[in-house]
Amino acid sequence: MKGSDNDFVTAVIEAMSHPFYAIDADTFVVRMVNSAGVKGELSEGCTCYMLTHHRCEPCDLFGVACPLAEIKRLLRPATVEHVHYDADGQCRVFEVHAFPILNAAGRLTGIIEHTLDISERKQAERVHPRMRPSRRRATAESRVPNRKGEDILSRESVRVVCRLIVA
């Protein structure tokens, strides 16, 4: 990209008020993040799971639906709920929207993610059960399909993961 194109892309990403990430499909390394996703500079080689979960391994290895793994498996966008640390280091519930980046040959080279903090909505759903979206309850399964048929974490799984992260 030319310098002006690069500046434009950076301005677009920074215009978002919620976290945005570009992630390498092979290494999980965060290639680009806006200021809503990280305070200060991103350290070289930082992976998405290090940045958002403070973990040393991908999400799916600790029982959470990994958007990158889902995209690798299906080669289509994925939406999941995750417990992340925000840019201020606070544990919050996020809705993660991930989209594949394919090269000219159709090979997956990366993904982009944007995340929406849904912590307040989740709290309201706990306090006022009628506010919960109509969705069949998960029992033994940690993931349930949403209206679009995409896998998301059940509320119980989010609570368990949050306890593990905070502990």
Buried (B, 14 or more C-beta within 10 A) or exposed (E): EEEEEEEEEEEEBEEEEBBBBBBBBEEBBBBBBBBBBBEEEBEEEBBBBBBBBEBEEBBBEBEBBBBBBBBBEEEEBBBBBBBBBBBEEEBBBBBBBBBBBEEEEEEBEBBBBBBBBBBEBBEEBEEEEEEBEEEEEBEEEBBBEBEEEBBBBBBEBBBBBBEBBEE
